[in-house]
Amino acid sequence: MLKPHQRVALYMEGYIHSEYVKMGLGVIRYLQNPIVGIIDSNHAGRNINQEYTIDRDIPIYKKLDQVIDHGAEVLILGIAPSGGKIPDTWHSVIKEALNSGLSIINGLHDCLGPSFSNLIQNPTQWIWDVRVPQFTPKIASGRAAKLTNKRLLMIGTDMACGKMTAGLEIYRWAQNNQIDTAFVATGQIGITLMGSGIPLDALKVDHACGAVEQMVVNHSERSLVVVEGQGSLLHPGSAATLPLMRGTCPTHMILCHRADKTTLRNPESIKIPDLRYFIALNETLASVAGTYGNPKVVGIALNTVKLPDKEAKKYIINLESELKIPVTDVLRFGVDKIVKDFL
């Protein structure tokens, strides 16, 4: 839907510094389209580079009409809350945007199309409900295990621990190093950035493995396929990791982990186990006694956002010494360390 030249704005009213901000930050960091502004009345008059360490100049405005005055053509709903519900308070802005001729990208579970399409004003305008599956896959058959390329899957100790960010940073690194690479998006942010992918949490369980397999096999000619991770084997509310493993039949994995967390974010009653055992669990499940190859966790993408720089570096050194595999924070220190030995 989204064309590379179209100017976009992000609606993030009340959420710029919330735990649900990853949709907005993902778009800000990685979307190539020009972003004319962000709407959040609480931070109006400032710039996103004053709120986050992001090398991008995007002003923050109070109202929708201000970003329209600056040429916005597409409004992106910039949050990813638990349950994927659109806040009721946002409905008036969605209506205003459509009545003003803007197209809308919605990455939430609540679909806008059925209720708001009647407000579209012209033939070039559209609503993209990103989490609506784009195809019905066949049942998976393990085809990816027969491919000869490298398939790198992001896995995690929790939800929202940096799997998408790590995957996109590795994808960008590979492109910059002239490696023939594809990125398989499995969530709303990645699909928005790539223009295609699998809304994994919107697919029926029986279809999930097949959808991943189909996307991976579609990129069989690429020397590297980076697959965006979802959820965690540890999380009681997540069933996403296993279909990603079966559909991808990965050759390598990157473990993503929040350095400041010893428990899940929610529920906090569940402790994160010793990472050595957690790595072994993921490798065993991905392999199934050699049936699907011998995939290994080749590095850890550590999210150190809550730690000072000196403490983050010390944490990385200690974890490398303990686990004997390379560790980095991909945003602070780059991805070279965790990819150079196998790419």
Contacts in CASP RR format, 6 or more apart in sequence:
PFRMAT RR
TARGET T0000
AUTHOR 0000-0000-0000
METHOD contacts of the structure
MODEL  1
MLKPHQRVALYMEGYIHSEYVKMGLGVIRYLQNPIVGIIDSNHAGRNINQ
EYTIDRDIPIYKKLDQVIDHGAEVLILGIAPSGGKIPDTWHSVIKEALNS
GLSIINGLHDCLGPSFSNLIQNPTQWIWDVRVPQFTPKIASGRAAKLTNK
RLLMIGTDMACGKMTAGLEIYRWAQNNQIDTAFVATGQIGITLMGSGIPL
DALKVDHACGAVEQMVVNHSERSLVVVEGQGSLLHPGSAATLPLMRGTCP
THMILCHRADKTTLRNPESIKIPDLRYFIALNETLASVAGTYGNPKVVGI
ALNTVKLPDKEAKKYIINLESELKIPVTDVLRFGVDKIVKDFL
1 103 0 8 1.000
1 105 0 8 1.000
1 126 0 8 1.000
1 128 0 8 1.000
1 195 0 8 1.000
2 8 0 8 1.000
2 33 0 8 1.000
2 74 0 8 1.000
2 105 0 8 1.000
2 128 0 8 1.000
2 192 0 8 1.000
2 195 0 8 1.000
4 32 0 8 1.000
4 33 0 8 1.000
5 33 0 8 1.000
5 34 0 8 1.000
6 33 0 8 1.000
6 73 0 8 1.000
6 74 0 8 1.000
6 103 0 8 1.000
7 33 0 8 1.000
7 34 0 8 1.000
7 35 0 8 1.000
7 36 0 8 1.000
7 70 0 8 1.000
7 71 0 8 1.000
7 72 0 8 1.000
7 73 0 8 1.000
7 74 0 8 1.000
8 27 0 8 1.000
8 31 0 8 1.000
8 33 0 8 1.000
8 34 0 8 1.000
8 35 0 8 1.000
8 36 0 8 1.000
8 72 0 8 1.000
8 73 0 8 1.000
8 74 0 8 1.000
8 75 0 8 1.000
8 76 0 8 1.000
8 105 0 8 1.000
9 35 0 8 1.000
9 36 0 8 1.000
9 37 0 8 1.000
9 38 0 8 1.000
9 39 0 8 1.000
9 64 0 8 1.000
9 67 0 8 1.000
9 68 0 8 1.000
9 72 0 8 1.000
9 74 0 8 1.000
9 75 0 8 1.000
9 76 0 8 1.000
9 102 0 8 1.000
10 24 0 8 1.000
10 27 0 8 1.000
10 28 0 8 1.000
10 35 0 8 1.000
10 37 0 8 1.000
10 38 0 8 1.000
10 39 0 8 1.000
10 75 0 8 1.000
10 76 0 8 1.000
10 78 0 8 1.000
11 39 0 8 1.000
11 64 0 8 1.000
11 75 0 8 1.000
11 76 0 8 1.000
11 77 0 8 1.000
11 78 0 8 1.000
11 90 0 8 1.000
11 93 0 8 1.000
11 97 0 8 1.000
12 21 0 8 1.000
12 24 0 8 1.000
12 38 0 8 1.000
12 39 0 8 1.000
12 40 0 8 1.000
12 78 0 8 1.000
12 79 0 8 1.000
13 39 0 8 1.000
13 40 0 8 1.000
13 41 0 8 1.000
13 42 0 8 1.000
13 89 0 8 1.000
13 90 0 8 1.000
13 93 0 8 1.000
14 40 0 8 1.000
14 41 0 8 1.000
14 42 0 8 1.000
15 21 0 8 1.000
15 40 0 8 1.000
15 78 0 8 1.000
15 79 0 8 1.000
16 38 0 8 1.000
16 40 0 8 1.000
16 42 0 8 1.000
16 43 0 8 1.000
16 51 0 8 1.000
16 60 0 8 1.000
17 51 0 8 1.000
18 79 0 8 1.000
19 160 0 8 1.000
19 265 0 8 1.000
20 79 0 8 1.000
20 80 0 8 1.000
20 81 0 8 1.000
20 82 0 8 1.000
21 78 0 8 1.000
21 79 0 8 1.000
21 80 0 8 1.000
22 80 0 8 1.000
22 160 0 8 1.000
22 164 0 8 1.000
22 189 0 8 1.000
23 76 0 8 1.000
23 77 0 8 1.000
23 78 0 8 1.000
23 79 0 8 1.000
23 80 0 8 1.000
23 107 0 8 1.000
23 188 0 8 1.000
23 189 0 8 1.000
23 192 0 8 1.000
24 76 0 8 1.000
24 78 0 8 1.000
24 79 0 8 1.000
24 80 0 8 1.000
24 189 0 8 1.000
25 52 0 8 1.000
25 54 0 8 1.000
26 164 0 8 1.000
26 165 0 8 1.000
26 168 0 8 1.000
26 189 0 8 1.000
26 193 0 8 1.000
27 35 0 8 1.000
27 76 0 8 1.000
27 78 0 8 1.000
27 189 0 8 1.000
27 192 0 8 1.000
27 193 0 8 1.000
28 35 0 8 1.000
28 38 0 8 1.000
28 48 0 8 1.000
28 52 0 8 1.000
28 54 0 8 1.000
28 56 0 8 1.000
28 58 0 8 1.000
29 54 0 8 1.000
29 56 0 8 1.000
29 165 0 8 1.000
29 168 0 8 1.000
30 168 0 8 1.000
30 172 0 8 1.000
30 193 0 8 1.000
31 192 0 8 1.000
31 193 0 8 1.000
33 74 0 8 1.000
35 56 0 8 1.000
35 58 0 8 1.000
36 58 0 8 1.000
36 67 0 8 1.000
36 70 0 8 1.000
36 71 0 8 1.000
36 72 0 8 1.000
37 58 0 8 1.000
37 59 0 8 1.000
37 60 0 8 1.000
37 61 0 8 1.000
37 67 0 8 1.000
37 70 0 8 1.000
37 72 0 8 1.000
38 48 0 8 1.000
38 58 0 8 1.000
38 59 0 8 1.000
38 60 0 8 1.000
38 61 0 8 1.000
39 60 0 8 1.000
39 61 0 8 1.000
39 62 0 8 1.000
39 63 0 8 1.000
39 64 0 8 1.000
39 66 0 8 1.000
39 67 0 8 1.000
39 93 0 8 1.000
40 60 0 8 1.000
41 62 0 8 1.000
41 63 0 8 1.000
43 51 0 8 1.000
43 60 0 8 1.000
44 60 0 8 1.000
44 61 0 8 1.000
44 62 0 8 1.000
45 59 0 8 1.000
45 60 0 8 1.000
45 61 0 8 1.000
45 62 0 8 1.000
46 59 0 8 1.000
46 60 0 8 1.000
47 57 0 8 1.000
47 58 0 8 1.000
47 59 0 8 1.000
47 60 0 8 1.000
48 54 0 8 1.000
48 56 0 8 1.000
48 58 0 8 1.000
48 59 0 8 1.000
48 60 0 8 1.000
49 55 0 8 1.000
49 56 0 8 1.000
49 57 0 8 1.000
49 58 0 8 1.000
51 60 0 8 1.000
61 67 0 8 1.000
64 75 0 8 1.000
64 93 0 8 1.000
64 96 0 8 1.000
64 97 0 8 1.000
64 100 0 8 1.000
65 100 0 8 1.000
67 75 0 8 1.000
68 100 0 8 1.000
68 102 0 8 1.000
72 102 0 8 1.000
73 102 0 8 1.000
73 103 0 8 1.000
74 102 0 8 1.000
74 103 0 8 1.000
74 104 0 8 1.000
74 105 0 8 1.000
75 94 0 8 1.000
75 97 0 8 1.000
75 102 0 8 1.000
75 103 0 8 1.000
75 104 0 8 1.000
75 105 0 8 1.000
76 104 0 8 1.000
76 105 0 8 1.000
76 192 0 8 1.000
77 86 0 8 1.000
77 90 0 8 1.000
77 94 0 8 1.000
77 104 0 8 1.000
77 105 0 8 1.000
77 106 0 8 1.000
77 107 0 8 1.000
77 108 0 8 1.000
79 108 0 8 1.000
80 107 0 8 1.000
80 108 0 8 1.000
80 188 0 8 1.000
80 189 0 8 1.000
81 87 0 8 1.000
81 108 0 8 1.000
82 266 0 8 1.000
83 109 0 8 1.000
84 108 0 8 1.000
84 109 0 8 1.000
84 110 0 8 1.000
85 108 0 8 1.000
85 109 0 8 1.000
85 110 0 8 1.000
86 94 0 8 1.000
86 106 0 8 1.000
86 108 0 8 1.000
86 110 0 8 1.000
86 112 0 8 1.000
94 104 0 8 1.000
94 112 0 8 1.000
94 116 0 8 1.000
95 116 0 8 1.000
95 119 0 8 1.000
97 104 0 8 1.000
98 104 0 8 1.000
98 116 0 8 1.000
98 119 0 8 1.000
98 120 0 8 1.000
98 121 0 8 1.000
98 125 0 8 1.000
98 127 0 8 1.000
99 119 0 8 1.000
99 121 0 8 1.000
100 121 0 8 1.000
101 120 0 8 1.000
101 121 0 8 1.000
101 122 0 8 1.000
101 125 0 8 1.000
102 125 0 8 1.000
103 124 0 8 1.000
103 125 0 8 1.000
103 126 0 8 1.000
103 127 0 8 1.000
103 128 0 8 1.000
104 112 0 8 1.000
104 116 0 8 1.000
104 126 0 8 1.000
104 127 0 8 1.000
104 128 0 8 1.000
105 128 0 8 1.000
105 130 0 8 1.000
105 192 0 8 1.000
106 112 0 8 1.000
106 127 0 8 1.000
106 128 0 8 1.000
106 129 0 8 1.000
106 130 0 8 1.000
107 129 0 8 1.000
107 130 0 8 1.000
107 131 0 8 1.000
107 188 0 8 1.000
107 192 0 8 1.000
108 131 0 8 1.000
108 188 0 8 1.000
109 131 0 8 1.000
109 201 0 8 1.000
109 202 0 8 1.000
111 129 0 8 1.000
111 131 0 8 1.000
111 132 0 8 1.000
112 127 0 8 1.000
112 129 0 8 1.000
113 127 0 8 1.000
113 129 0 8 1.000
116 127 0 8 1.000
117 127 0 8 1.000
120 126 0 8 1.000
120 127 0 8 1.000
130 187 0 8 1.000
130 188 0 8 1.000
130 191 0 8 1.000
130 192 0 8 1.000
130 199 0 8 1.000
131 187 0 8 1.000
131 188 0 8 1.000
131 199 0 8 1.000
131 201 0 8 1.000
131 202 0 8 1.000
132 199 0 8 1.000
132 202 0 8 1.000
133 198 0 8 1.000
133 199 0 8 1.000
133 202 0 8 1.000
133 203 0 8 1.000
133 207 0 8 1.000
133 211 0 8 1.000
134 196 0 8 1.000
134 197 0 8 1.000
135 211 0 8 1.000
135 214 0 8 1.000
136 207 0 8 1.000
137 203 0 8 1.000
137 207 0 8 1.000
137 210 0 8 1.000
137 211 0 8 1.000
137 213 0 8 1.000
137 214 0 8 1.000
138 210 0 8 1.000
138 214 0 8 1.000
139 206 0 8 1.000
139 207 0 8 1.000
139 209 0 8 1.000
139 210 0 8 1.000
140 209 0 8 1.000
140 210 0 8 1.000
140 212 0 8 1.000
140 213 0 8 1.000
140 243 0 8 1.000
140 246 0 8 1.000
140 247 0 8 1.000
141 213 0 8 1.000
142 213 0 8 1.000
142 246 0 8 1.000
142 247 0 8 1.000
142 249 0 8 1.000
142 292 0 8 1.000
143 213 0 8 1.000
143 217 0 8 1.000
144 151 0 8 1.000
144 213 0 8 1.000
144 216 0 8 1.000
144 217 0 8 1.000
144 247 0 8 1.000
144 248 0 8 1.000
144 249 0 8 1.000
145 249 0 8 1.000
145 291 0 8 1.000
145 292 0 8 1.000
145 293 0 8 1.000
147 216 0 8 1.000
147 217 0 8 1.000
147 220 0 8 1.000
147 249 0 8 1.000
149 219 0 8 1.000
149 220 0 8 1.000
149 221 0 8 1.000
149 222 0 8 1.000
149 223 0 8 1.000
149 224 0 8 1.000
149 225 0 8 1.000
149 251 0 8 1.000
150 223 0 8 1.000
150 224 0 8 1.000
150 225 0 8 1.000
150 251 0 8 1.000
150 252 0 8 1.000
150 342 0 8 1.000
150 343 0 8 1.000
151 216 0 8 1.000
151 224 0 8 1.000
151 225 0 8 1.000
151 227 0 8 1.000
151 248 0 8 1.000
151 249 0 8 1.000
151 250 0 8 1.000
151 251 0 8 1.000
151 252 0 8 1.000
152 167 0 8 1.000
152 170 0 8 1.000
152 224 0 8 1.000
152 225 0 8 1.000
152 226 0 8 1.000
152 227 0 8 1.000
152 250 0 8 1.000
152 251 0 8 1.000
152 252 0 8 1.000
152 253 0 8 1.000
152 254 0 8 1.000
153 227 0 8 1.000
153 229 0 8 1.000
153 244 0 8 1.000
153 245 0 8 1.000
153 248 0 8 1.000
153 250 0 8 1.000
153 252 0 8 1.000
153 253 0 8 1.000
153 254 0 8 1.000
153 286 0 8 1.000
153 295 0 8 1.000
154 162 0 8 1.000
154 163 0 8 1.000
154 164 0 8 1.000
154 166 0 8 1.000
154 167 0 8 1.000
154 226 0 8 1.000
154 227 0 8 1.000
154 228 0 8 1.000
154 229 0 8 1.000
154 253 0 8 1.000
154 254 0 8 1.000
154 256 0 8 1.000
154 301 0 8 1.000
155 163 0 8 1.000
155 229 0 8 1.000
155 232 0 8 1.000
155 233 0 8 1.000
155 241 0 8 1.000
155 244 0 8 1.000
155 253 0 8 1.000
155 254 0 8 1.000
155 255 0 8 1.000
155 256 0 8 1.000
155 282 0 8 1.000
155 297 0 8 1.000
156 162 0 8 1.000
156 163 0 8 1.000
156 229 0 8 1.000
156 231 0 8 1.000
156 232 0 8 1.000
156 241 0 8 1.000
156 255 0 8 1.000
156 256 0 8 1.000
156 257 0 8 1.000
157 232 0 8 1.000
157 234 0 8 1.000
157 255 0 8 1.000
157 256 0 8 1.000
157 257 0 8 1.000
157 258 0 8 1.000
157 261 0 8 1.000
157 272 0 8 1.000
157 275 0 8 1.000
157 278 0 8 1.000
158 231 0 8 1.000
158 232 0 8 1.000
158 234 0 8 1.000
158 235 0 8 1.000
158 257 0 8 1.000
158 258 0 8 1.000
158 261 0 8 1.000
158 264 0 8 1.000
158 265 0 8 1.000
158 272 0 8 1.000
159 231 0 8 1.000
159 232 0 8 1.000
159 235 0 8 1.000
159 238 0 8 1.000
159 264 0 8 1.000
159 265 0 8 1.000
160 265 0 8 1.000
161 232 0 8 1.000
161 256 0 8 1.000
161 257 0 8 1.000
161 258 0 8 1.000
161 261 0 8 1.000
161 303 0 8 1.000
162 256 0 8 1.000
162 258 0 8 1.000
162 301 0 8 1.000
162 303 0 8 1.000
163 228 0 8 1.000
163 229 0 8 1.000
163 230 0 8 1.000
163 231 0 8 1.000
163 256 0 8 1.000
163 301 0 8 1.000
164 187 0 8 1.000
164 189 0 8 1.000
164 190 0 8 1.000
164 228 0 8 1.000
164 229 0 8 1.000
165 301 0 8 1.000
165 303 0 8 1.000
165 330 0 8 1.000
165 331 0 8 1.000
166 254 0 8 1.000
166 256 0 8 1.000
166 301 0 8 1.000
166 330 0 8 1.000
166 335 0 8 1.000
167 183 0 8 1.000
167 226 0 8 1.000
167 228 0 8 1.000
167 229 0 8 1.000
167 254 0 8 1.000
167 301 0 8 1.000
168 183 0 8 1.000
168 190 0 8 1.000
168 193 0 8 1.000
168 228 0 8 1.000
169 301 0 8 1.000
169 330 0 8 1.000
169 331 0 8 1.000
169 334 0 8 1.000
169 335 0 8 1.000
170 226 0 8 1.000
170 254 0 8 1.000
170 330 0 8 1.000
170 335 0 8 1.000
170 338 0 8 1.000
170 339 0 8 1.000
171 181 0 8 1.000
171 183 0 8 1.000
171 226 0 8 1.000
173 334 0 8 1.000
173 335 0 8 1.000
173 336 0 8 1.000
173 339 0 8 1.000
174 181 0 8 1.000
174 224 0 8 1.000
174 226 0 8 1.000
174 339 0 8 1.000
174 343 0 8 1.000
175 181 0 8 1.000
177 343 0 8 1.000
179 223 0 8 1.000
179 224 0 8 1.000
179 343 0 8 1.000
180 221 0 8 1.000
180 222 0 8 1.000
180 223 0 8 1.000
180 224 0 8 1.000
181 222 0 8 1.000
181 223 0 8 1.000
181 224 0 8 1.000
181 225 0 8 1.000
181 226 0 8 1.000
182 219 0 8 1.000
182 222 0 8 1.000
182 224 0 8 1.000
182 225 0 8 1.000
182 226 0 8 1.000
183 190 0 8 1.000
183 194 0 8 1.000
183 225 0 8 1.000
183 226 0 8 1.000
183 228 0 8 1.000
184 197 0 8 1.000
184 198 0 8 1.000
184 212 0 8 1.000
184 215 0 8 1.000
184 216 0 8 1.000
184 219 0 8 1.000
184 225 0 8 1.000
184 226 0 8 1.000
184 227 0 8 1.000
184 228 0 8 1.000
184 248 0 8 1.000
185 191 0 8 1.000
185 193 0 8 1.000
185 194 0 8 1.000
185 195 0 8 1.000
185 196 0 8 1.000
185 197 0 8 1.000
185 198 0 8 1.000
185 228 0 8 1.000
186 197 0 8 1.000
186 198 0 8 1.000
186 199 0 8 1.000
186 200 0 8 1.000
186 212 0 8 1.000
186 227 0 8 1.000
186 228 0 8 1.000
186 229 0 8 1.000
186 230 0 8 1.000
186 240 0 8 1.000
186 244 0 8 1.000
187 197 0 8 1.000
187 198 0 8 1.000
187 199 0 8 1.000
187 200 0 8 1.000
187 201 0 8 1.000
187 228 0 8 1.000
187 230 0 8 1.000
188 199 0 8 1.000
190 197 0 8 1.000
190 228 0 8 1.000
191 197 0 8 1.000
191 198 0 8 1.000
191 199 0 8 1.000
197 215 0 8 1.000
198 211 0 8 1.000
198 212 0 8 1.000
198 215 0 8 1.000
200 208 0 8 1.000
200 211 0 8 1.000
200 212 0 8 1.000
200 230 0 8 1.000
200 240 0 8 1.000
200 243 0 8 1.000
200 244 0 8 1.000
201 230 0 8 1.000
201 240 0 8 1.000
203 211 0 8 1.000
205 239 0 8 1.000
205 243 0 8 1.000
208 240 0 8 1.000
208 243 0 8 1.000
209 243 0 8 1.000
209 246 0 8 1.000
209 247 0 8 1.000
210 243 0 8 1.000
210 247 0 8 1.000
212 227 0 8 1.000
212 243 0 8 1.000
212 244 0 8 1.000
212 246 0 8 1.000
212 247 0 8 1.000
212 248 0 8 1.000
213 246 0 8 1.000
213 247 0 8 1.000
213 248 0 8 1.000
216 225 0 8 1.000
216 227 0 8 1.000
216 247 0 8 1.000
216 248 0 8 1.000
216 249 0 8 1.000
219 225 0 8 1.000
224 343 0 8 1.000
225 248 0 8 1.000
227 244 0 8 1.000
227 248 0 8 1.000
227 250 0 8 1.000
229 240 0 8 1.000
229 241 0 8 1.000
229 244 0 8 1.000
230 238 0 8 1.000
230 240 0 8 1.000
230 241 0 8 1.000
230 244 0 8 1.000
231 238 0 8 1.000
231 240 0 8 1.000
231 241 0 8 1.000
232 238 0 8 1.000
232 241 0 8 1.000
232 264 0 8 1.000
233 241 0 8 1.000
233 242 0 8 1.000
233 278 0 8 1.000
233 281 0 8 1.000
233 282 0 8 1.000
233 285 0 8 1.000
234 264 0 8 1.000
234 270 0 8 1.000
234 272 0 8 1.000
234 273 0 8 1.000
234 278 0 8 1.000
235 264 0 8 1.000
235 270 0 8 1.000
236 267 0 8 1.000
236 270 0 8 1.000
241 282 0 8 1.000
242 285 0 8 1.000
245 282 0 8 1.000
245 285 0 8 1.000
245 286 0 8 1.000
245 292 0 8 1.000
246 292 0 8 1.000
249 292 0 8 1.000
249 293 0 8 1.000
249 295 0 8 1.000
250 286 0 8 1.000
250 295 0 8 1.000
251 293 0 8 1.000
251 295 0 8 1.000
252 295 0 8 1.000
252 296 0 8 1.000
252 297 0 8 1.000
252 298 0 8 1.000
252 342 0 8 1.000
253 282 0 8 1.000
253 283 0 8 1.000
253 286 0 8 1.000
253 295 0 8 1.000
253 296 0 8 1.000
253 297 0 8 1.000
253 298 0 8 1.000
254 297 0 8 1.000
254 298 0 8 1.000
254 299 0 8 1.000
254 300 0 8 1.000
254 301 0 8 1.000
254 338 0 8 1.000
255 275 0 8 1.000
255 278 0 8 1.000
255 279 0 8 1.000
255 282 0 8 1.000
255 297 0 8 1.000
255 299 0 8 1.000
255 300 0 8 1.000
255 301 0 8 1.000
256 300 0 8 1.000
256 301 0 8 1.000
256 302 0 8 1.000
256 303 0 8 1.000
257 272 0 8 1.000
257 275 0 8 1.000
257 300 0 8 1.000
257 301 0 8 1.000
257 302 0 8 1.000
257 303 0 8 1.000
258 265 0 8 1.000
258 303 0 8 1.000
258 306 0 8 1.000
259 302 0 8 1.000
259 303 0 8 1.000
259 304 0 8 1.000
259 306 0 8 1.000
259 307 0 8 1.000
259 312 0 8 1.000
259 315 0 8 1.000
259 329 0 8 1.000
260 304 0 8 1.000
260 305 0 8 1.000
260 306 0 8 1.000
260 307 0 8 1.000
261 272 0 8 1.000
262 271 0 8 1.000
262 272 0 8 1.000
263 269 0 8 1.000
263 270 0 8 1.000
263 271 0 8 1.000
263 272 0 8 1.000
264 270 0 8 1.000
264 272 0 8 1.000
272 278 0 8 1.000
275 300 0 8 1.000
275 319 0 8 1.000
275 322 0 8 1.000
275 323 0 8 1.000
276 322 0 8 1.000
276 323 0 8 1.000
279 297 0 8 1.000
279 323 0 8 1.000
282 297 0 8 1.000
283 295 0 8 1.000
283 296 0 8 1.000
283 297 0 8 1.000
286 292 0 8 1.000
286 295 0 8 1.000
287 293 0 8 1.000
287 294 0 8 1.000
287 295 0 8 1.000
297 325 0 8 1.000
298 325 0 8 1.000
298 326 0 8 1.000
298 338 0 8 1.000
298 339 0 8 1.000
298 341 0 8 1.000
298 342 0 8 1.000
299 325 0 8 1.000
299 326 0 8 1.000
299 327 0 8 1.000
299 338 0 8 1.000
300 319 0 8 1.000
300 323 0 8 1.000
300 325 0 8 1.000
300 326 0 8 1.000
300 327 0 8 1.000
300 328 0 8 1.000
300 338 0 8 1.000
301 328 0 8 1.000
301 329 0 8 1.000
301 330 0 8 1.000
301 335 0 8 1.000
301 338 0 8 1.000
302 312 0 8 1.000
302 315 0 8 1.000
302 316 0 8 1.000
302 319 0 8 1.000
302 327 0 8 1.000
302 328 0 8 1.000
302 329 0 8 1.000
303 329 0 8 1.000
304 311 0 8 1.000
304 312 0 8 1.000
304 315 0 8 1.000
304 316 0 8 1.000
304 329 0 8 1.000
304 332 0 8 1.000
305 331 0 8 1.000
307 315 0 8 1.000
309 332 0 8 1.000
312 329 0 8 1.000
312 332 0 8 1.000
316 327 0 8 1.000
316 328 0 8 1.000
316 329 0 8 1.000
316 333 0 8 1.000
319 327 0 8 1.000
320 326 0 8 1.000
320 327 0 8 1.000
326 337 0 8 1.000
326 338 0 8 1.000
326 341 0 8 1.000
327 337 0 8 1.000
327 338 0 8 1.000
328 334 0 8 1.000
328 335 0 8 1.000
328 336 0 8 1.000
328 337 0 8 1.000
328 338 0 8 1.000
330 338 0 8 1.000
END
